[in-house]
Amino acid sequence: MKTLPVTPEMLQVARRVVWFREPEDELADPVHFLAHVMTYGTVDDLQMLQGIAGKNEFSEVLENPPPGVFDARSWAYWNLKCGRQPAPPLPIRIL
C-alpha cells in the first residue's frame, strides 16, 4: 500500500480514531490507520481521504485486515461497498 501524506488534517483524524498511538506512527501504518477510519471514521474523515485513498486501498485493507478492529456492521458495509459478496468471516483476534 502506498504511504499516506502527513498533513495537519490526516494527523487530526489519526489522533481521534487511533487515540492509543502517536499520529505519525499511525500514518506510517496505512492498513491499520485505514481500518480504523473505516470502522470509527466520520463522513468528514472519508471526504478528507478522497484522492488519497479509494476503493483499491479499502479493498487492500479488507484483504489483510488487522484483527479486532472491524465490528460486524463496518465489516459488512465495506465488503459490500468494495464488491466483496458474500463477505468473508469477520477477522478475529487469537489470544
N, CA, C and O atoms as a printed pandas DataFrame, in Angstrom:
     atom_number atom_name residue_name chain_id  residue_number  x_coord  y_coord  z_coord
0              1         N          MET        A               1    0.854   -1.179    0.000
1              2        CA          MET        A               1    0.000    0.000    0.000
2              3         C          MET        A               1    0.891    1.230    0.000
3              4         O          MET        A               1    1.964    1.254    0.603
4              5         N          LYS        A               2    0.409    2.252   -0.699
5              6        CA          LYS        A               2    1.165    3.498   -0.765
6              7         C          LYS        A               2    1.191    4.186    0.596
7              8         O          LYS        A               2    0.309    3.982    1.430
8              9         N          THR        A               3    2.207    4.996    0.800
9             10        CA          THR        A               3    2.297    5.736    2.054
10            11         C          THR        A               3    1.263    6.865    2.036
11            12         O          THR        A               3    0.841    7.334    0.979
12            13         N          LEU        A               4    0.881    7.273    3.213
13            14        CA          LEU        A               4   -0.106    8.336    3.358
14            15         C          LEU        A               4    0.599    9.650    3.665
15            16         O          LEU        A               4    1.601    9.665    4.380
16            17         N          PRO        A               5    0.084   10.752    3.130
17            18        CA          PRO        A               5    0.708   12.044    3.413
18            19         C          PRO        A               5    0.485   12.451    4.872
19            20         O          PRO        A               5   -0.562   12.185    5.462
20            21         N          VAL        A               6    1.479   13.086    5.415
21            22        CA          VAL        A               6    1.364   13.585    6.790
22            23         C          VAL        A               6    0.988   15.059    6.698
23            24         O          VAL        A               6    1.836   15.931    6.506
24            25         N          THR        A               7   -0.307   15.305    6.841
25            26        CA          THR        A               7   -0.836   16.670    6.794
26            27         C          THR        A               7   -1.521   16.949    8.126
27            28         O          THR        A               7   -1.834   16.014    8.863
28            29         N          PRO        A               8   -1.757   18.211    8.445
29            30        CA          PRO        A               8   -2.463   18.504    9.694
30            31         C          PRO        A               8   -3.826   17.812    9.780
31            32         O          PRO        A               8   -4.229   17.366   10.854
32            33         N          GLU        A               9   -4.532   17.724    8.655
33            34        CA          GLU        A               9   -5.842   17.070    8.658
34            35         C          GLU        A               9   -5.719   15.574    8.944
35            36         O          GLU        A               9   -6.480   15.015    9.733
36            37         N          MET        A              10   -4.740   14.933    8.284
37            38        CA          MET        A              10   -4.527   13.492    8.494
38            39         C          MET        A              10   -4.107   13.219    9.939
39            40         O          MET        A              10   -4.561   12.248   10.544
40            41         N          LEU        A              11   -3.257   14.057   10.484
41            42        CA          LEU        A              11   -2.820   13.886   11.873
42            43         C          LEU        A              11   -3.998   14.032   12.827
43            44         O          LEU        A              11   -4.090   13.310   13.819
44            45         N          GLN        A              12   -4.891   14.957   12.531
45            46        CA          GLN        A              12   -6.063   15.158   13.383
46            47         C          GLN        A              12   -6.959   13.919   13.370
47            48         O          GLN        A              12   -7.434   13.486   14.419
48            49         N          VAL        A              13   -7.188   13.355   12.198
49            50        CA          VAL        A              13   -8.009   12.143   12.101
50            51         C          VAL        A              13   -7.309   10.988   12.816
51            52         O          VAL        A              13   -7.943   10.252   13.573
52            53         N          ALA        A              14   -6.024   10.829   12.583
53            54        CA          ALA        A              14   -5.271    9.746   13.229
54            55         C          ALA        A              14   -5.326    9.877   14.750
55            56         O          ALA        A              14   -5.470    8.878   15.454
56            57         N          ARG        A              15   -5.213   11.075   15.247
57            58        CA          ARG        A              15   -5.247   11.325   16.691
58            59         C          ARG        A              15   -6.608   10.924   17.281
59            60         O          ARG        A              15   -6.679   10.430   18.406
60            61         N          ARG        A              16   -7.680   11.140   16.518
61            62        CA          ARG        A              16   -9.018   10.851   17.024
62            63         C          ARG        A              16   -9.410    9.383   16.895
63            64         O          ARG        A              16   -9.973    8.816   17.832
64            65         N          VAL        A              17   -9.122    8.751   15.747
65            66        CA          VAL        A              17   -9.600    7.380   15.547
66            67         C          VAL        A              17   -8.669    6.326   16.136
67            68         O          VAL        A              17   -9.091    5.199   16.392
68            69         N          VAL        A              18   -7.411    6.685   16.351
69            70        CA          VAL        A              18   -6.453    5.759   16.969
70            71         C          VAL        A              18   -5.761    6.517   18.097
71            72         O          VAL        A              18   -4.594    6.895   17.993
72            73         N          TRP        A              19   -6.500    6.726   19.162
73            74        CA          TRP        A              19   -6.044    7.566   20.273
74            75         C          TRP        A              19   -4.866    6.966   21.034
75            76         O          TRP        A              19   -4.174    7.695   21.744
76            77         N          PHE        A              20   -4.617    5.678   20.913
77            78        CA          PHE        A              20   -3.602    4.997   21.721
78            79         C          PHE        A              20   -2.230    4.947   21.059
79            80         O          PHE        A              20   -1.301    4.376   21.631
80            81         N          ARG        A              21   -2.075    5.527   19.872
81            82        CA          ARG        A              21   -0.785    5.588   19.192
82            83         C          ARG        A              21   -0.501    7.025   18.779
83            84         O          ARG        A              21   -1.414    7.835   18.618
84            85         N          GLU        A              22    0.761    7.320   18.613
85            86        CA          GLU        A              22    1.128    8.641   18.109
86            87         C          GLU        A              22    0.633    8.773   16.662
87            88         O          GLU        A              22    0.774    7.830   15.882
88            89         N          PRO        A              23    0.062    9.914   16.293
89            90        CA          PRO        A              23   -0.499   10.067   14.948
90            91         C          PRO        A              23    0.508    9.793   13.826
91            92         O          PRO        A              23    0.153    9.184   12.817
92            93         N          GLU        A              24    1.746   10.230   13.991
93            94        CA          GLU        A              24    2.761    9.999   12.961
94            95         C          GLU        A              24    3.040    8.508   12.794
95            96         O          GLU        A              24    3.228    8.028   11.676
96            97         N          ASP        A              25    3.067    7.777   13.909
97            98        CA          ASP        A              25    3.272    6.332   13.848
98            99         C          ASP        A              25    2.099    5.649   13.162
99           100         O          ASP        A              25    2.287    4.698   12.403
100          101         N          GLU        A              26    0.902    6.125   13.425
101          102        CA          GLU        A              26   -0.286    5.529   12.825
102          103         C          GLU        A              26   -0.307    5.748   11.320
103          104         O          GLU        A              26   -0.636    4.827   10.573
104          105         N          LEU        A              27    0.032    6.929   10.864
105          106        CA          LEU        A              27    0.048    7.190    9.423
106          107         C          LEU        A              27    1.129    6.389    8.714
107          108         O          LEU        A              27    1.031    6.154    7.510
108          109         N          ALA        A              28    2.151    5.969    9.434
109          110        CA          ALA        A              28    3.195    5.123    8.850
110          111         C          ALA        A              28    2.709    3.690    8.640
111          112         O          ALA        A              28    3.382    2.905    7.972
112          113         N          ASP        A              29    1.560    3.341    9.196
113          114        CA          ASP        A              29    0.956    2.012    9.050
114          115         C          ASP        A              29   -0.408    2.196    8.376
115          116         O          ASP        A              29   -1.439    2.157    9.048
116          117         N          PRO        A              30   -0.420    2.399    7.045
117          118        CA          PRO        A              30   -1.665    2.780    6.379
118          119         C          PRO        A              30   -2.791    1.759    6.485
119          120         O          PRO        A              30   -3.956    2.153    6.545
120          121         N          VAL        A              31   -2.488    0.465    6.510
121          122        CA          VAL        A              31   -3.548   -0.535    6.625
122          123         C          VAL        A              31   -4.251   -0.401    7.975
123          124         O          VAL        A              31   -5.480   -0.422    8.038
124          125         N          HIS        A              32   -3.489   -0.266    9.037
125          126        CA          HIS        A              32   -4.059   -0.122   10.377
126          127         C          HIS        A              32   -4.867    1.173   10.475
127          128         O          HIS        A              32   -5.978    1.185   11.004
128          129         N          PHE        A              33   -4.295    2.258    9.961
129          130        CA          PHE        A              33   -4.984    3.553   10.006
130          131         C          PHE        A              33   -6.298    3.506    9.229
131          132         O          PHE        A              33   -7.338    3.913    9.745
132          133         N          LEU        A              34   -6.257    3.012    7.995
133          134        CA          LEU        A              34   -7.469    2.984    7.180
134          135         C          LEU        A              34   -8.521    2.054    7.779
135          136         O          LEU        A              34   -9.713    2.344    7.688
136          137         N          ALA        A              35   -8.109    0.947    8.386
137          138        CA          ALA        A              35   -9.074    0.058    9.040
138          139         C          ALA        A              35   -9.799    0.796   10.158
139          140         O          ALA        A              35  -11.007    0.635   10.329
140          141         N          HIS        A              36   -9.067    1.603   10.917
141          142        CA          HIS        A              36   -9.708    2.370   11.985
142          143         C          HIS        A              36  -10.635    3.449   11.427
143          144         O          HIS        A              36  -11.711    3.688   11.977
144          145         N          VAL        A              37  -10.225    4.098   10.343
145          146        CA          VAL        A              37  -11.098    5.104    9.729
146          147         C          VAL        A              37  -12.347    4.423    9.174
147          148         O          VAL        A              37  -13.448    4.961    9.291
148          149         N          MET        A              38  -12.186    3.248    8.574
149          150        CA          MET        A              38  -13.328    2.521    8.009
150          151         C          MET        A              38  -14.307    2.097    9.108
151          152         O          MET        A              38  -15.499    1.936    8.845
152          153         N          THR        A              39  -13.823    1.919   10.311
153          154        CA          THR        A              39  -14.679    1.487   11.416
154          155         C          THR        A              39  -15.187    2.663   12.249
155          156         O          THR        A              39  -16.369    2.711   12.592
156          157         N          TYR        A              40  -14.315    3.600   12.574
157          158        CA          TYR        A              40  -14.649    4.667   13.512
158          159         C          TYR        A              40  -14.712    6.063   12.893
159          160         O          TYR        A              40  -15.070    7.024   13.574
160          161         N          GLY        A              41  -14.370    6.181   11.615
161          162        CA          GLY        A              41  -14.324    7.485   10.978
162          163         C          GLY        A              41  -15.699    8.063   10.699
163          164         O          GLY        A              41  -16.705    7.355   10.667
164          165         N          THR        A              42  -15.707    9.347   10.504
165          166        CA          THR        A              42  -16.939   10.069   10.176
166          167         C          THR        A              42  -17.005   10.299    8.664
167          168         O          THR        A              42  -16.051   10.017    7.939
168          169         N          VAL        A              43  -18.130   10.806    8.208
169          170        CA          VAL        A              43  -18.272   11.168    6.800
170          171         C          VAL        A              43  -17.216   12.204    6.431
171          172         O          VAL        A              43  -16.639   12.146    5.345
172          173         N          ASP        A              44  -16.963   13.145    7.327
173          174        CA          ASP        A              44  -15.936   14.165    7.067
174          175         C          ASP        A              44  -14.556   13.531    6.907
175          176         O          ASP        A              44  -13.777   13.951    6.052
176          177         N          ASP        A              45  -14.251   12.526    7.723
177          178        CA          ASP        A              45  -12.966   11.834    7.608
178          179         C          ASP        A              45  -12.834   11.185    6.237
179          180         O          ASP        A              45  -11.789   11.287    5.595
180          181         N          LEU        A              46  -13.890   10.520    5.791
181          182        CA          LEU        A              46  -13.861    9.851    4.493
182          183         C          LEU        A              46  -13.770   10.857    3.351
183          184         O          LEU        A              46  -13.107   10.594    2.348
184          185         N          GLN        A              47  -14.423   11.996    3.491
185          186        CA          GLN        A              47  -14.305   13.038    2.468
186          187         C          GLN        A              47  -12.890   13.581    2.410
187          188         O          GLN        A              47  -12.380   13.878    1.329
188          189         N          MET        A              48  -12.254   13.714    3.564
189          190        CA          MET        A              48  -10.881   14.196    3.608
190          191         C          MET        A              48   -9.934   13.214    2.908
191          192         O          MET        A              48   -8.916   13.625    2.350
192          193         N          LEU        A              49  -10.268   11.920    2.937
193          194        CA          LEU        A              49   -9.428   10.898    2.306
194          195         C          LEU        A              49   -9.614   10.810    0.793
195          196         O          LEU        A              49   -8.838   10.136    0.117
196          197         N          GLN        A              50  -10.630   11.480    0.252
197          198        CA          GLN        A              50  -10.845   11.430   -1.194
198          199         C          GLN        A              50   -9.600   11.921   -1.919
199          200         O          GLN        A              50   -9.038   12.964   -1.583
200          201         N          GLY        A              51   -9.183   11.158   -2.910
201          202        CA          GLY        A              51   -7.977   11.496   -3.652
202          203         C          GLY        A              51   -6.721   10.922   -3.023
203          204         O          GLY        A              51   -5.669   10.887   -3.659
204          205         N          ILE        A              52   -6.820   10.472   -1.781
205          206        CA          ILE        A              52   -5.685    9.860   -1.082
206          207         C          ILE        A              52   -5.871    8.350   -1.013
207          208         O          ILE        A              52   -4.953    7.580   -1.296
208          209         N          ALA        A              53   -7.071    7.945   -0.633
209          210        CA          ALA        A              53   -7.410    6.521   -0.539
210          211         C          ALA        A              53   -8.768    6.319   -1.184
211          212         O          ALA        A              53   -9.679    7.133   -1.026
212          213         N          GLY        A              54   -8.885    5.227   -1.906
213          214        CA          GLY        A              54  -10.144    4.919   -2.574
214          215         C          GLY        A              54  -10.438    3.436   -2.505
215          216         O          GLY        A              54   -9.957    2.732   -1.617
216          217         N          LYS        A              55  -11.229    2.974   -3.447
217          218        CA          LYS        A              55  -11.691    1.590   -3.427
218          219         C          LYS        A              55  -10.526    0.589   -3.411
219          220         O          LYS        A              55  -10.593   -0.422   -2.711
220          221         N          ASN        A              56   -9.475    0.857   -4.164
221          222        CA          ASN        A              56   -8.330   -0.066   -4.189
222          223         C          ASN        A              56   -7.681   -0.184   -2.810
223          224         O          ASN        A              56   -7.374   -1.287   -2.358
224          225         N          GLU        A              57   -7.477    0.935   -2.153
225          226        CA          GLU        A              57   -6.857    0.914   -0.826
226          227         C          GLU        A              57   -7.780    0.266    0.202
227          228         O          GLU        A              57   -7.327   -0.515    1.038
228          229         N          PHE        A              58   -9.069    0.586    0.143
229          230        CA          PHE        A              58  -10.017   -0.017    1.077
230          231         C          PHE        A              58  -10.110   -1.528    0.849
231          232         O          PHE        A              58  -10.202   -2.296    1.807
232          233         N          SER        A              59  -10.086   -1.955   -0.419
233          234        CA          SER        A              59  -10.096   -3.393   -0.719
234          235         C          SER        A              59   -8.846   -4.073   -0.181
235          236         O          SER        A              59   -8.908   -5.199    0.312
236          237         N          GLU        A              60   -7.718   -3.390   -0.276
237          238        CA          GLU        A              60   -6.478   -3.951    0.248
238          239         C          GLU        A              60   -6.553   -4.128    1.771
239          240         O          GLU        A              60   -6.047   -5.113    2.308
240          241         N          VAL        A              61   -7.173   -3.189    2.452
241          242        CA          VAL        A              61   -7.365   -3.318    3.897
242          243         C          VAL        A              61   -8.227   -4.540    4.198
243          244         O          VAL        A              61   -7.950   -5.289    5.134
244          245         N          LEU        A              62   -9.278   -4.735    3.394
245          246        CA          LEU        A              62  -10.164   -5.887    3.613
246          247         C          LEU        A              62   -9.465   -7.214    3.322
247          248         O          LEU        A              62   -9.836   -8.243    3.888
248          249         N          GLU        A              63   -8.470   -7.203    2.454
249          250        CA          GLU        A              63   -7.711   -8.424    2.153
250          251         C          GLU        A              63   -6.784   -8.805    3.307
251          252         O          GLU        A              63   -6.522   -9.987    3.530
252          253         N          ASN        A              64   -6.293   -7.819    4.030
253          254        CA          ASN        A              64   -5.345   -8.043    5.133
254          255         C          ASN        A              64   -5.769   -7.247    6.361
255          256         O          ASN        A              64   -5.012   -6.399    6.834
256          257         N          PRO        A              65   -6.959   -7.502    6.882
257          258        CA          PRO        A              65   -7.468   -6.665    7.975
258          259         C          PRO        A              65   -6.761   -6.943    9.296
259          260         O          PRO        A              65   -6.465   -8.093    9.621
260          261         N          PRO        A              66   -6.496   -5.893   10.049
261          262        CA          PRO        A              66   -5.957   -6.122   11.388
262          263         C          PRO        A              66   -7.065   -6.704   12.275
263          264         O          PRO        A              66   -8.131   -6.099   12.394
264          265         N          PRO        A              67   -6.838   -7.845   12.886
265          266        CA          PRO        A              67   -7.881   -8.451   13.731
266          267         C          PRO        A              67   -8.262   -7.543   14.890
267          268         O          PRO        A              67   -7.423   -6.854   15.470
268          269         N          GLY        A              68   -9.542   -7.562   15.209
269          270        CA          GLY        A              68  -10.025   -6.823   16.365
270          271         C          GLY        A              68  -10.398   -5.383   16.097
271          272         O          GLY        A              68  -10.838   -4.688   17.013
272          273         N          VAL        A              69  -10.237   -4.904   14.861
273          274        CA          VAL        A              69  -10.555   -3.509   14.561
274          275         C          VAL        A              69  -11.991   -3.381   14.058
275          276         O          VAL        A              69  -12.748   -2.556   14.568
276          277         N          PHE        A              70  -12.371   -4.174   13.081
277          278        CA          PHE        A              70  -13.701   -4.056   12.482
278          279         C          PHE        A              70  -14.769   -4.639   13.394
279          280         O          PHE        A              70  -14.569   -5.670   14.037
280          281         N          ASP        A              71  -15.913   -3.955   13.435
281          282        CA          ASP        A              71  -17.106   -4.545   14.037
282          283         C          ASP        A              71  -17.926   -5.152   12.900
283          284         O          ASP        A              71  -17.630   -4.913   11.730
284          285         N          ALA        A              72  -18.940   -5.924   13.230
285          286        CA          ALA        A              72  -19.708   -6.644   12.212
286          287         C          ALA        A              72  -20.359   -5.690   11.212
287          288         O          ALA        A              72  -20.373   -5.964   10.012
288          289         N          ARG        A              73  -20.887   -4.591   11.690
289          290        CA          ARG        A              73  -21.573   -3.642   10.813
290          291         C          ARG        A              73  -20.609   -3.011    9.813
291          292         O          ARG        A              73  -20.908   -2.954    8.620
292          293         N          SER        A              74  -19.460   -2.539   10.284
293          294        CA          SER        A              74  -18.471   -1.924    9.392
294          295         C          SER        A              74  -17.920   -2.944    8.406
295          296         O          SER        A              74  -17.724   -2.630    7.233
296          297         N          TRP        A              75  -17.668   -4.166    8.874
297          298        CA          TRP        A              75  -17.144   -5.221    8.020
298          299         C          TRP        A              75  -18.133   -5.513    6.879
299          300         O          TRP        A              75  -17.731   -5.620    5.720
300          301         N          ALA        A              76  -19.403   -5.638    7.207
301          302        CA          ALA        A              76  -20.416   -5.909    6.185
302          303         C          ALA        A              76  -20.527   -4.739    5.204
303          304         O          ALA        A              76  -20.594   -4.947    3.993
304          305         N          TYR        A              77  -20.546   -3.524    5.721
305          306        CA          TYR        A              77  -20.681   -2.341    4.870
306          307         C          TYR        A              77  -19.527   -2.230    3.880
307          308         O          TYR        A              77  -19.757   -2.078    2.680
308          309         N          TRP        A              78  -18.286   -2.305    4.367
309          310        CA          TRP        A              78  -17.140   -2.094    3.495
310          311         C          TRP        A              78  -16.960   -3.233    2.500
311          312         O          TRP        A              78  -16.510   -3.002    1.377
312          313         N          ASN        A              79  -17.298   -4.440    2.884
313          314        CA          ASN        A              79  -17.240   -5.533    1.916
314          315         C          ASN        A              79  -18.260   -5.318    0.816
315          316         O          ASN        A              79  -17.956   -5.567   -0.351
316          317         N          LEU        A              80  -19.454   -4.868    1.145
317          318        CA          LEU        A              80  -20.472   -4.555    0.151
318          319         C          LEU        A              80  -20.010   -3.404   -0.736
319          320         O          LEU        A              80  -20.124   -3.469   -1.960
320          321         N          LYS        A              81  -19.494   -2.362   -0.117
321          322        CA          LYS        A              81  -19.037   -1.172   -0.839
322          323         C          LYS        A              81  -17.915   -1.507   -1.830
323          324         O          LYS        A              81  -17.824   -0.900   -2.897
324          325         N          CYS        A              82  -17.066   -2.471   -1.474
325          326        CA          CYS        A              82  -15.932   -2.846   -2.322
326          327         C          CYS        A              82  -16.257   -4.031   -3.232
327          328         O          CYS        A              82  -15.371   -4.554   -3.908
328          329         N          GLY        A              83  -17.526   -4.457   -3.252
329          330        CA          GLY        A              83  -17.936   -5.514   -4.155
330          331         C          GLY        A              83  -17.495   -6.907   -3.759
331          332         O          GLY        A              83  -17.367   -7.783   -4.615
332          333         N          ARG        A              84  -17.264   -7.124   -2.483
333          334        CA          ARG        A              84  -16.843   -8.433   -1.990
334          335         C          ARG        A              84  -18.048   -9.129   -1.362
335          336         O          ARG        A              84  -18.281   -9.036   -0.156
336          337         N          GLN        A              85  -18.808   -9.827   -2.208
337          338        CA          GLN        A              85  -20.002  -10.517   -1.723
338          339         C          GLN        A              85  -19.966  -11.965   -2.160
339          340         O          GLN        A              85  -19.667  -12.233   -3.324
340          341         N          PRO        A              86  -20.252  -12.893   -1.303
341          342        CA          PRO        A              86  -20.565  -12.656    0.105
342          343         C          PRO        A              86  -19.303  -12.269    0.867
343          344         O          PRO        A              86  -18.190  -12.634    0.490
344          345         N          ALA        A              87  -19.504  -11.530    1.934
345          346        CA          ALA        A              87  -18.374  -11.084    2.753
346          347         C          ALA        A              87  -17.747  -12.282    3.454
347          348         O          ALA        A              87  -18.464  -13.151    3.951
348          349         N          PRO        A              88  -16.422  -12.338    3.501
349          350        CA          PRO        A              88  -15.775  -13.405    4.263
350          351         C          PRO        A              88  -16.040  -13.216    5.756
351          352         O          PRO        A              88  -16.528  -12.165    6.170
352          353         N          PRO        A              89  -15.723  -14.223    6.559
353          354        CA          PRO        A              89  -15.935  -14.076    8.003
354          355         C          PRO        A              89  -15.146  -12.895    8.569
355          356         O          PRO        A              89  -14.057  -12.566    8.097
356          357         N          LEU        A              90  -15.711  -12.288    9.562
357          358        CA          LEU        A              90  -15.059  -11.173   10.255
358          359         C          LEU        A              90  -13.750  -11.660   10.863
359          360         O          LEU        A              90  -13.739  -12.701   11.519
360          361         N          PRO        A              91  -12.643  -10.938   10.665
361          362        CA          PRO        A              91  -11.380  -11.381   11.262
362          363         C          PRO        A              91  -11.465  -11.306   12.793
363          364         O          PRO        A              91  -12.040  -10.373   13.354
364          365         N          ILE        A              92  -10.892  -12.285   13.434
365          366        CA          ILE        A              92  -10.914  -12.318   14.901
366          367         C          ILE        A              92   -9.494  -12.320   15.433
367          368         O          ILE        A              92   -8.557  -12.760   14.766
368          369         N          ARG        A              93   -9.365  -11.830   16.619
369          370        CA          ARG        A              93   -8.079  -11.796   17.297
370          371         C          ARG        A              93   -7.893  -13.106   18.042
371          372         O          ARG        A              93   -8.768  -13.516   18.804
372          373         N          ILE        A              94   -6.783  -13.755   17.835
373          374        CA          ILE        A              94   -6.498  -15.016   18.531
374          375         C          ILE        A              94   -5.557  -14.707   19.683
375          376         O          ILE        A              94   -4.445  -14.216   19.490
376          377         N          LEU        A              95   -6.031  -15.006   20.882
377          378        CA          LEU        A              95   -5.214  -14.733   22.071
378          379         C          LEU        A              95   -4.622  -16.003   22.607
379          380         O          LEU        A              95   -3.903  -15.976   23.606
